[in-house]
Amino acid sequence: MSNRLVEIAEDSAKGGFSLFLGDVFSTIILAVGSILVARLLGPSGYGIYSLTLVVLMLLGSLIGLGVDYAVVKVSSKIQS
């Protein structure tokens, strides 16, 4: 039983680390892309672009309404 727990902990640590690396790389790519877009559009154009992104992000968060958390919760209950 103890050996199985160690294997599960190792798998969880590896998966968590790979998710962390993916998040870091995604953030770096997003930052570089934002800098390039800001340089290309200039101050006024980038302001309009930023407002558009804020509106879209707000709409996206309202559309989700926690569905991803519900899917995780239900799938874990079904699995056990």
N, C-alpha and C positions, 0 to 999 in steps of 0.2 A: 504494500500500500504506500509506503513512504517513497519508494523508488518511482512509483507512478506520479506522485505529487511533484517530485523533482523534475520529471519530464514535462509535466504540464507547466510548471513555473518557467522552465527554460524556453518552451515554445511561446509562452506569453511574453517573456522578456524579448525574445527575438522579434516577434510580431510587433510589439510596442516600439522597439527601436527602429524597425523599418518604417512604421507609420510616422515616427518622429522625423526621420531623414526625409521622407517624402514631403512632409509639411514644411521643413526647412527649405528644401529645394524649390517647392512651389512658391514660398514667400519671396525667395531671392529672384525667381523669374518674374513674379508679379512686380517687384520693386524696379527691376531693370526695365520692364515693359512700361511702367508708369513714367519713369524718367524719360524714356525715348518718346513717348506720346506727348509729354509736356514740352519737350524740346521742339517737336515737330509742329504742335498746334499753337504755341505761344500762350501768353497769360489769359487772354480773353477766350480763346478757343478751348483751352484746358479747363477754364471755369465752367463753361457750358457742358463739357464732357464729364466733369466731376458731378455736376448736378444730375445729369442723366444717370450716372452710375449709382448715386445715392437713391434715387427714386426706384431704380430697378432692384437694388438690394433690399429695400424695404418691402417692395412687392413680393420678392422671392421669399423673404422670411415670413410674410403673412400667408403666402400660399402653402408653405410647408406645414405650419401649425403643429410641429412636433411629431409628424408622421414617422420620421426616421427613428425616434426614440420608442414610439409605439411598436414599430416593426421589430426592433431588438427585444423589447420586453415580451411580446407575444411569442416570438420564435424561441426565446429561452424557456418560456413556460411549456411550450409544446415539446421541446427537446427533452426536458426532464420528466 
